[in-house]
Amino acid sequence: MRNLWSSEHAAALSKASPASEQPALVINPATVNDPSVRHVGLDVHKKQITYCILDLYGATIREGEIMLTREQV
């Protein structure tokens, strides 16, 4: 297989900053201890959606399934 990368491109890649030098995740301090913060996970499929709602600390508030039919959509 022929190498399509140029030597300039290879040099630029070696100079790229590692992931550890990327900016840190910024968290809004107003929401850090806000009890109304919720995390929602969705698993979407053709015939159903499964959901899970977690509170600020990761405790499950609610979970369930929504069946997708033409009438419901």
N, C-alpha and C positions, 0 to 999 in steps of 0.2 A: 504494500500500500504506500502511496506517495505521501510525503509529509507536506501539507499545505501551509504550515505555519512559517512565517518569516522569522529571521533572527531578531528583527526589531520587536516583533510581537512577543517573542519569548523573553526578551529583556524587559519589556514593559510588564509582563506578568510577574517576573521575579521581583520587580520593584513595588508591586501592589501591596498595600497594607494588609496584614493578616486580620482575620475576623475579630481577634481580641482588641484591635485598635479601633473598632467601629464604635460610634457613640453608644452610650448606655441607654437602656430603655428608660423613657421619661414617663413617670407616673404622676398623674394629676393629684396633688396633695389633698384637694377637696374631696376626693372619692376614696381615700385610703381607709378611713374608718366609717364610711357611709353605709349604714345597714340596708339601704335601698339598692345597693349594687347587686346585680344579678349576672350570672354567666349562663349562657344558653348554648347547648350543643344540639345540633340537628344532624340526623342521618337520613338523607333524602334518597328515596328509591322511586321506582316507577309507580308502584302501587301503594306505598305508605311512607310516612315520615315518622321517625322515632325521635322524641325530644327528651331532653333532661335539663332542668333548671336548677342551678346551684346558687347558694347564698355567697356572701363575701368570703366565708371561711371554707367553702367547698362542700358544705352539707347539702344533700339533695332536698330541694323544696318540693319538686314535682317532676314526674316523668311519665311518659305515656306514648301512645301511637295515634296517629291520625291516618285513617284509611283514605286513599285518594280514589274517588269515583267521579264520573262525569257530573253527577248531581252536586257533589261537594265542591268541585273546582268551579 
